[in-house]
């Protein structure tokens, strides 16, 4: 993942006086997913898959009207096309695994194809396709949003901006020329992670999380019947004074000591408990590495429009105009 992000900065950021962050981040996140999930590195094929995914995401958040020209219909058609492409990848990889050309742990596709449950049963091709669909959704918008917003929030809060940059510079200073970042380095990015968590508190990437009531629930004079769906929204707790004093202010210190002072189940950008999003750690690593490589390449930046609004159209919250910034390379 670090190698992929480093290559992305070399290709798309270095040598530029000004960039638009949002589309670059979108391309990066998809590139990481397509490489680590099924080893697709071809730029043309990645672009095709990326377009299909974005069409599906827009369709999945639209009114379900199955008429020609609607976002929903376009989303359904894109899903069929995506499944067609992935099915061909599954067929080719299965052949490569049999012949020994591919290994059983080189990416997610190989893992899913060689998976066996306790009874020795394997996943069906449809099951693999559904897993890919879920992973694509989970790894995309929820990570794009905090990556696009973290530098906007840091620029508006110079004190915290300096702390994040200094922490990353200390890690960079301890590395030898060409030495890759390690798991130990990631664990030492404590303040950077606090800043990321605070950005996720202020701008949760998902509006709500559906859960199913497994028994009748009696709450505040109401009964939620067994089997009904319950929508839990992070915004109902993330922005409440009761849990986060001065919730409109960007204060990473709220998450000191691994967030031990945060009331349980009030901070839920990726869910909580046994149903926490399985991609939470995956997303965390992507964001931390993105910040690391940015600081490694650039000494500072200036937003073209520091007052650019954050909008959801429909989800997640993102800079309205893509967040253009002027770059100052590190010597």
Secondary structure, DSSP 8 states (H G I E B T S, - for coil): -HHHHHHHHHHHTTT-SEEEHHHHHHHHHHHHHHHHHH----HHHHHHHHHHHHHHHHHHTS----STTSHHHHHHHHHHHHHHHHHHHHHHHHHHHHHTSS-TTSSHHHHHHH---TTS----HHHHHHHHHHHHHHHTHHHHHHHHHHHHHHHT-HHHHHHHHHHHHHHHHTS-TT----HHHHHT-HHHHHHHHHHHHHT-SSS-EEEE-SS-EEETTEEE-TT-EEEE-THHHHT-TTTSSSTTS--GGGGHHHHTTS-TTS--TT--GGGS-TTHHHHHHHHHHHHHHHHHHEEEEEES-TT--EEESSSSEEETT--EEEEEE--
